């Protein structure tokens, strides 16, 4: 080009068409040479091949649904400590924890179109074969502890049957019979040869597992930031209950909100844990469990002291957690620090935005720990009890005035199936706090389809029941 203006115009047009490969929303972020190198170094339970299905799942996590991927990473802080502990106890590889990412995206109440439910997606009949009870009071497929133990037994059985984790995962998804027939047709026990004879969903199941493993090892290299849940959900203690305990009692003794208790214990449908003689697992924030242990001991041994308790002991309160700084000592790593602070190394990695378990000595680490520990003991004045509550913006239990409002002076909403309270609050422009204040039923009953909720005072121009619900 002899005309310099045309040359400049050409260069500007050409450069404008280029996108930086590090752009968060640019598919070129999935630069194949780098990803192949990372997959080769990936500590994976199975051989990590970069086939088209793996690429598709990675594109979903890293480009198309980054928000979902960040939420999955955050939920791992709630469930991975449990998974790892149970897998270690059973002598199975800890990497199997990534299977729950594939199954449910770590949503404990997830239900598939086919009716599979929970973190590990058990069908009702399969769950029943592993003693997961489903009735009007409880669905133990949604119990993180019991469902995880059932999944471990099921996975062990499949591995012992096929001798390959690839085939064991395939059998977990589609059943041992289908995998056995596919092996026979392929005349091979190599998953990558058997794969073509499996159902489409199962063909992609092992690639989905590879992609989930990649996500947790290299999320930071793709600019993903884990969405951290409340410390109330991250730092918890679990005990086995052999006697009924209501959500209302738990909230009265600890000052916790029903939302928190139900989020940590999603299996129980009617606000009663360990109902009808069925033992159950109770999970609560670390600072709250000692008060419940005290309360249960009183209930068993000292009826007079229990009767003297003026429930509720605690109202909603502040400053449940405190953030401290810990200086890493010589020879220490994050596992040592996690043991000292009763957390998990993954918490420390995410809290501090680091990618190694062995930062240099002298590194300053952010650590969260309970500000106080709640107790419920005879002779202790209510005011002397430590006063704390979750340090997140969730609804406060404030009783409504007793005087009734005329029903036509309020906007009402009828909950639909799978609709959540945050969705309702967002739709009407009110806060979760306001929903709880205006609907005392939410203090002792879980939201369910058909429940009629009072939303807000109705302007004269609006009808009494909004949205036709």
C-alpha positions as CSV (number, residue, x, y, z in Angstrom):
1,X,0.0,0.0,0.0
2,X,1.5,3.2,-1.1
3,X,-1.1,5.5,0.5
4,X,0.0,5.8,4.2
5,X,-3.5,6.7,5.3
6,X,-4.9,3.4,3.8
7,X,-2.1,1.5,5.6
8,X,-3.0,3.1,9.0
9,X,-6.7,2.4,8.4
10,X,-5.9,-1.2,7.5
11,X,-3.8,-1.7,10.7
12,X,-6.5,-0.2,12.9
13,X,-9.2,-2.4,11.4
14,X,-7.0,-5.5,11.7
15,X,-6.0,-4.9,15.3
16,X,-9.5,-4.0,16.4
17,X,-10.6,-7.5,15.2
18,X,-8.2,-9.2,17.6
19,X,-9.2,-10.2,21.1
20,X,-6.9,-10.9,24.0
21,X,-6.7,-14.6,24.7
22,X,-7.1,-13.8,28.4
23,X,-10.5,-12.2,28.0
24,X,-13.0,-13.8,30.5
25,X,-15.8,-14.1,27.9
26,X,-13.7,-15.0,24.9
27,X,-13.8,-18.7,23.8
28,X,-10.1,-18.3,22.9
29,X,-9.5,-18.3,26.7
30,X,-9.7,-22.1,26.2
31,X,-6.3,-22.1,24.4
32,X,-5.8,-25.7,23.6
33,X,-2.1,-26.0,23.9
34,X,-2.1,-24.7,27.5
35,X,-5.1,-26.8,28.5
36,X,-3.6,-29.9,27.1
37,X,-0.4,-29.2,29.1
38,X,-2.5,-28.7,32.3
39,X,-4.5,-31.9,31.7
40,X,-1.2,-33.8,31.4
41,X,-0.2,-32.6,34.8
42,X,-3.6,-32.9,36.3
43,X,-3.8,-35.2,39.4
44,X,-6.9,-37.0,38.2
45,X,-8.5,-40.3,39.2
46,X,-8.8,-41.3,35.6
47,X,-6.7,-40.6,32.5
48,X,-7.5,-37.0,31.6
49,X,-8.0,-37.0,27.8
50,X,-8.8,-33.8,25.9
51,X,-11.7,-35.1,23.8
52,X,-14.4,-32.9,22.4
53,X,-16.8,-33.6,25.3
54,X,-14.2,-32.5,27.8
55,X,-13.7,-29.3,25.8
56,X,-17.4,-28.7,25.8
57,X,-17.8,-29.0,29.5
58,X,-14.7,-26.7,30.1
59,X,-16.2,-24.1,27.8
60,X,-19.4,-24.2,29.9
61,X,-17.5,-23.8,33.1
62,X,-14.9,-21.3,32.0
63,X,-16.7,-19.2,29.4
64,X,-20.5,-19.7,29.1
65,X,-21.6,-20.2,32.7
66,X,-18.8,-18.6,34.8
67,X,-21.3,-17.5,37.4
68,X,-22.5,-21.1,37.9
69,X,-18.9,-22.3,38.1
70,X,-18.0,-19.7,40.8
71,X,-21.0,-20.8,42.9
72,X,-20.0,-24.4,42.6
73,X,-16.5,-23.6,43.8
74,X,-18.0,-21.8,46.8
75,X,-20.3,-24.6,47.7
76,X,-17.3,-26.9,47.9
77,X,-16.4,-25.2,51.2
78,X,-19.6,-26.7,52.6
79,X,-19.4,-30.2,51.3
80,X,-15.8,-31.2,50.3
81,X,-14.6,-31.5,53.9
82,X,-17.4,-34.1,54.6
83,X,-16.7,-35.9,51.3
84,X,-13.0,-36.2,52.0
85,X,-13.5,-37.4,55.5
86,X,-15.9,-40.1,54.5
87,X,-13.8,-41.2,51.5
88,X,-10.7,-41.5,53.6
89,X,-12.6,-43.5,56.2
90,X,-13.8,-45.9,53.5
91,X,-10.3,-46.1,51.9
92,X,-11.5,-44.7,48.5
93,X,-9.7,-42.0,46.5
94,X,-10.6,-38.5,47.6
95,X,-10.9,-37.4,44.0
96,X,-14.3,-39.1,43.9
97,X,-15.6,-35.9,45.5
98,X,-15.7,-34.3,42.1
99,X,-18.4,-36.7,41.1
100,X,-20.9,-34.8,43.2
101,X,-20.1,-31.7,41.1
102,X,-21.1,-33.6,38.0
103,X,-24.2,-35.0,39.6
104,X,-25.7,-32.0,41.4
105,X,-23.4,-29.0,41.1
106,X,-23.2,-29.4,44.9
107,X,-26.8,-28.4,45.4
108,X,-28.1,-30.7,48.2
109,X,-31.8,-30.4,47.2
110,X,-31.2,-30.9,43.4
111,X,-33.8,-33.0,41.7
112,X,-33.4,-34.2,38.1
113,X,-36.1,-34.6,35.5
114,X,-36.0,-38.3,36.1
115,X,-36.6,-37.9,39.8
116,X,-33.0,-38.5,41.1
117,X,-32.3,-36.3,44.1
118,X,-29.6,-35.0,46.4
119,X,-25.9,-34.3,46.2
120,X,-25.3,-37.8,44.8
121,X,-28.6,-38.0,42.7
122,X,-30.1,-41.2,44.0
123,X,-33.3,-42.5,42.4
124,X,-35.9,-43.3,45.2
125,X,-35.6,-47.1,44.6
126,X,-31.8,-47.0,44.5
127,X,-31.7,-44.9,47.7
128,X,-34.0,-47.3,49.4
129,X,-31.7,-50.1,48.6
130,X,-29.0,-48.2,50.6
131,X,-31.4,-47.5,53.5
132,X,-32.1,-43.9,52.5
133,X,-35.6,-43.3,54.0
134,X,-38.2,-41.3,52.0
135,X,-41.5,-40.5,53.7
136,X,-43.7,-37.5,54.7
137,X,-41.1,-36.4,57.3
138,X,-37.7,-36.9,55.7
139,X,-36.0,-37.6,52.4
140,X,-32.6,-38.9,53.3
141,X,-31.3,-38.5,49.7
142,X,-30.9,-34.9,50.8
143,X,-29.0,-35.8,54.0
144,X,-25.4,-34.9,53.1
145,X,-23.9,-37.5,55.5
146,X,-26.2,-40.4,54.8
147,X,-26.3,-39.8,51.1
148,X,-22.5,-39.6,50.9
149,X,-22.1,-42.9,52.8
150,X,-24.6,-44.5,50.4
151,X,-22.7,-43.2,47.4
152,X,-19.4,-44.5,48.7
153,X,-20.9,-48.0,49.1
154,X,-22.4,-47.8,45.6
155,X,-19.1,-46.6,44.1
156,X,-17.1,-49.3,45.9
157,X,-19.4,-52.0,44.6
158,X,-19.1,-50.7,41.0
159,X,-15.3,-50.6,41.2
160,X,-15.1,-54.1,42.6
161,X,-17.3,-55.2,39.8
162,X,-15.4,-53.6,36.9
163,X,-11.9,-53.0,38.3
164,X,-11.7,-49.6,36.6
165,X,-12.8,-46.2,37.9
166,X,-13.8,-45.1,34.4
167,X,-16.3,-48.0,34.1
168,X,-17.3,-47.7,37.8
169,X,-18.3,-44.0,37.1
170,X,-20.2,-45.1,34.0
171,X,-22.0,-47.7,36.0
172,X,-22.9,-45.2,38.7
173,X,-24.6,-43.1,36.0
174,X,-26.4,-45.7,33.9
175,X,-26.3,-48.9,35.9
176,X,-24.0,-51.9,35.9
177,X,-26.1,-53.9,33.4
178,X,-25.7,-51.3,30.6
179,X,-22.0,-51.1,31.2
180,X,-21.6,-54.9,31.3
181,X,-23.4,-55.2,27.9
182,X,-21.3,-52.4,26.4
183,X,-18.1,-54.1,27.6
184,X,-19.3,-57.3,25.9
185,X,-20.0,-55.6,22.7
186,X,-16.7,-53.7,22.7
187,X,-14.7,-56.8,23.6
188,X,-12.7,-54.5,25.8
189,X,-12.6,-53.1,29.4
190,X,-11.0,-49.8,28.1
191,X,-13.7,-47.1,28.7
192,X,-12.6,-45.2,25.6
193,X,-13.3,-48.2,23.5
194,X,-16.5,-49.1,25.4
195,X,-17.8,-45.6,25.3
196,X,-19.4,-45.7,21.9
197,X,-21.7,-48.5,23.1
198,X,-23.0,-46.6,26.1
199,X,-26.0,-44.2,26.2
200,X,-25.1,-40.6,25.2
201,X,-25.3,-39.2,28.7
202,X,-23.0,-41.9,30.0
203,X,-20.6,-41.5,27.1
204,X,-20.1,-37.9,28.4
205,X,-20.1,-38.7,32.1
206,X,-16.3,-39.5,32.4
207,X,-15.5,-36.3,30.3
208,X,-17.7,-34.3,32.7
209,X,-15.7,-35.7,35.6
210,X,-12.4,-34.7,34.0
211,X,-13.7,-31.2,33.4
212,X,-14.9,-30.9,37.0
213,X,-11.5,-32.0,38.2
214,X,-9.8,-29.4,35.9
215,X,-12.1,-26.7,37.2
216,X,-11.0,-27.1,40.8
217,X,-7.3,-27.3,40.0
218,X,-7.1,-24.4,37.5
219,X,-10.0,-22.1,38.1
220,X,-7.7,-19.2,39.2
221,X,-5.9,-19.4,35.8
222,X,-9.2,-18.6,34.1
223,X,-10.0,-15.6,36.3
224,X,-12.8,-17.4,38.3
225,X,-13.5,-16.2,41.9
226,X,-15.2,-18.7,44.2
227,X,-18.5,-17.3,45.6
228,X,-18.0,-17.8,49.3
229,X,-21.1,-18.8,51.3
230,X,-21.8,-17.5,54.8
231,X,-19.3,-18.6,57.5
232,X,-22.4,-20.1,59.1
233,X,-22.6,-22.6,56.3
234,X,-18.8,-23.1,55.9
235,X,-17.7,-23.7,59.4
236,X,-19.9,-26.3,61.0
237,X,-20.2,-29.2,63.4
238,X,-22.3,-32.3,62.9
239,X,-23.7,-34.7,65.6
240,X,-26.0,-37.7,65.4
241,X,-29.4,-37.1,67.0
242,X,-31.4,-40.1,68.4
243,X,-34.3,-38.0,69.7
244,X,-36.5,-35.5,68.0
245,X,-35.5,-31.9,68.0
246,X,-37.5,-29.1,66.2
247,X,-36.1,-26.3,64.2
248,X,-38.1,-24.0,66.5
249,X,-36.2,-25.3,69.5
250,X,-32.8,-24.9,67.8
251,X,-33.6,-21.3,66.8
252,X,-34.9,-20.4,70.4
253,X,-31.7,-21.8,72.0
254,X,-29.2,-20.4,69.6
255,X,-30.7,-17.4,68.0
256,X,-30.1,-18.9,64.6
257,X,-32.6,-18.3,61.8
258,X,-34.8,-21.1,60.4
259,X,-33.2,-20.4,57.0
260,X,-29.8,-21.3,58.3
261,X,-30.9,-24.4,60.1
262,X,-32.8,-25.7,57.2
263,X,-30.1,-24.9,54.7
264,X,-27.7,-27.1,56.8
265,X,-30.2,-29.9,57.3
266,X,-32.2,-30.1,54.1
267,X,-33.5,-33.7,54.5
268,X,-36.1,-33.0,57.1
269,X,-39.4,-31.8,55.6
270,X,-41.5,-30.7,58.6
271,X,-39.1,-28.8,60.8
272,X,-38.4,-31.9,63.1
273,X,-35.0,-33.6,63.0
274,X,-34.8,-37.2,64.0
275,X,-38.6,-37.5,63.8
276,X,-40.5,-40.7,64.6
277,X,-37.7,-42.7,66.1
278,X,-35.4,-42.3,63.0
279,X,-31.9,-41.1,64.0
280,X,-30.6,-38.1,62.0
281,X,-27.6,-35.9,61.6
282,X,-27.7,-32.4,62.8
283,X,-25.3,-29.8,61.3
284,X,-25.0,-26.3,62.9
285,X,-22.4,-23.5,62.9
286,X,-19.5,-24.3,65.2
287,X,-20.4,-21.6,67.7
288,X,-24.0,-22.8,68.1
289,X,-23.6,-26.6,68.6
290,X,-22.4,-26.4,72.2
291,X,-25.6,-24.7,73.3
292,X,-27.7,-27.4,71.6
293,X,-25.6,-30.1,73.3
294,X,-26.2,-28.4,76.7
295,X,-29.9,-28.2,75.9
296,X,-30.2,-31.8,74.9
297,X,-28.4,-32.9,78.1
298,X,-30.8,-30.8,80.2
299,X,-33.8,-32.3,78.4
300,X,-32.6,-35.8,79.2
301,X,-31.5,-35.3,82.8
302,X,-33.0,-32.2,84.4
303,X,-36.6,-31.5,83.6
304,X,-36.8,-28.8,86.3
305,X,-33.9,-26.8,84.9
306,X,-35.3,-27.2,81.4
307,X,-38.7,-26.0,82.5
308,X,-37.0,-22.9,84.1
309,X,-35.5,-21.9,80.8
310,X,-37.4,-18.9,79.4
311,X,-37.3,-19.6,75.7
312,X,-36.3,-18.0,73.4
313,X,-33.0,-17.6,75.2
314,X,-31.5,-15.5,72.4
315,X,-32.8,-13.0,70.0
316,X,-31.0,-12.4,66.6
317,X,-27.6,-11.0,67.2
318,X,-24.4,-9.8,65.6
319,X,-20.7,-10.7,65.4
320,X,-20.8,-14.4,65.2
321,X,-17.4,-14.6,63.4
322,X,-14.2,-12.7,63.6
323,X,-11.5,-12.4,61.0
324,X,-8.0,-12.8,62.3
325,X,-4.5,-12.9,60.8
326,X,-2.1,-15.9,61.3
327,X,1.5,-15.7,60.4
328,X,2.7,-19.0,58.9
329,X,5.6,-20.4,60.8
330,X,8.7,-22.2,59.6
331,X,7.9,-25.7,58.4
332,X,4.1,-25.1,58.5
333,X,1.7,-25.5,55.7
334,X,-2.1,-24.9,55.3
335,X,-3.0,-28.3,56.6
336,X,-1.3,-27.4,60.0
337,X,-3.1,-24.1,60.1
338,X,-6.5,-25.8,59.3
339,X,-6.1,-28.2,62.2
340,X,-5.4,-25.3,64.6
341,X,-8.5,-23.3,63.5
342,X,-10.9,-26.2,62.9
343,X,-11.3,-25.5,59.3
344,X,-10.2,-27.2,56.0
345,X,-7.2,-26.3,53.8
346,X,-9.6,-25.4,51.0
347,X,-11.1,-22.7,53.3
348,X,-7.6,-21.1,53.7
349,X,-6.9,-21.3,49.9
350,X,-10.2,-19.5,49.0
351,X,-10.1,-17.0,51.9
352,X,-6.6,-16.0,50.9
353,X,-6.8,-16.3,47.1
354,X,-3.8,-18.6,46.9
355,X,-3.2,-21.8,45.0
356,X,-0.6,-23.7,47.0
357,X,-0.8,-25.5,50.3
358,X,2.7,-24.4,51.1
359,X,3.1,-20.6,51.0
360,X,6.4,-19.2,52.2
361,X,7.1,-19.0,55.9
362,X,6.0,-15.6,57.2
363,X,3.0,-15.4,54.9
364,X,0.1,-13.6,56.6
365,X,-3.1,-15.7,56.3
366,X,-6.7,-14.5,56.7
367,X,-8.6,-16.9,59.0
368,X,-12.2,-16.9,60.1
369,X,-13.1,-18.3,63.6
370,X,-16.1,-18.1,66.0
371,X,-16.2,-14.8,67.9
372,X,-17.8,-16.7,70.9
373,X,-19.2,-20.1,71.8
374,X,-22.8,-20.3,72.8
375,X,-23.8,-22.3,76.0
376,X,-27.1,-23.2,77.5
377,X,-26.5,-24.1,81.2
378,X,-28.7,-24.0,84.4
379,X,-28.4,-20.9,86.4
380,X,-26.9,-18.8,83.6
381,X,-28.8,-15.6,83.1
382,X,-30.0,-15.0,79.6
383,X,-28.1,-11.7,79.4
384,X,-24.9,-13.4,80.3
385,X,-25.0,-15.8,77.4
386,X,-22.8,-14.8,74.5
387,X,-24.8,-12.9,72.0
388,X,-23.9,-13.6,68.4
389,X,-25.6,-14.3,65.1
390,X,-24.6,-15.1,61.5
391,X,-22.5,-12.3,60.0
392,X,-24.5,-12.3,56.8
393,X,-27.5,-10.4,55.6
394,X,-30.2,-13.0,56.2
395,X,-33.7,-12.3,57.7
396,X,-34.0,-11.5,61.4
397,X,-36.7,-13.3,63.4
398,X,-38.9,-10.4,64.5
399,X,-42.5,-11.3,65.6
400,X,-45.3,-9.5,64.0
401,X,-47.7,-7.4,66.1
402,X,-50.7,-9.4,67.1
403,X,-53.3,-7.2,65.6
404,X,-54.6,-8.6,62.3
405,X,-54.3,-6.6,59.1
406,X,-57.2,-6.8,56.7
407,X,-56.2,-9.3,54.0
408,X,-57.2,-6.8,51.2
409,X,-54.7,-4.3,52.5
410,X,-51.7,-6.4,51.5
411,X,-50.2,-7.8,48.4
412,X,-50.1,-11.6,48.6
413,X,-48.2,-14.3,46.7
414,X,-48.7,-18.0,46.4
415,X,-45.4,-20.0,46.2
416,X,-45.0,-22.1,43.1
417,X,-43.1,-25.4,42.9
418,X,-39.3,-24.9,43.1
419,X,-39.7,-21.2,43.8
420,X,-37.5,-19.8,46.5
421,X,-37.9,-16.9,49.0
422,X,-35.0,-14.9,47.5
423,X,-36.7,-15.1,44.1
424,X,-40.0,-13.8,45.6
425,X,-38.2,-11.0,47.4
426,X,-36.4,-10.0,44.2
427,X,-39.6,-10.1,42.2
428,X,-41.5,-7.7,44.5
429,X,-38.6,-5.5,45.5
430,X,-38.7,-6.4,49.2
431,X,-36.0,-7.9,51.5
432,X,-35.9,-11.4,53.0
433,X,-36.0,-9.8,56.4
434,X,-39.4,-8.2,55.5
435,X,-40.8,-11.6,54.2
436,X,-39.9,-13.2,57.6
437,X,-41.3,-10.3,59.6
438,X,-44.6,-10.4,57.7
439,X,-45.0,-14.2,57.6
440,X,-44.5,-15.7,61.1
441,X,-45.3,-19.1,59.7
442,X,-41.8,-19.1,58.2
443,X,-40.3,-19.3,61.7
444,X,-41.5,-22.9,62.1
445,X,-42.3,-24.2,58.6
446,X,-40.2,-24.6,55.5
447,X,-41.4,-22.7,52.4
448,X,-43.4,-25.0,50.2
449,X,-45.5,-24.9,47.0
450,X,-49.0,-23.4,47.7
451,X,-47.9,-21.4,50.8
452,X,-49.5,-18.0,50.7
453,X,-47.2,-15.2,51.7
454,X,-47.9,-11.6,52.8
455,X,-45.6,-9.4,50.7
456,X,-46.2,-5.7,51.3
457,X,-48.9,-3.1,52.0
458,X,-51.0,-2.7,48.9
459,X,-51.2,0.6,47.1
460,X,-54.8,1.5,46.4
461,X,-54.3,0.9,42.6
462,X,-53.2,-2.7,43.0
463,X,-55.3,-5.8,43.4
464,X,-55.2,-7.8,46.6
465,X,-53.5,-10.9,45.0
466,X,-50.6,-10.1,42.7
467,X,-49.4,-12.2,39.8
468,X,-52.5,-14.3,39.6
469,X,-51.1,-16.7,42.2
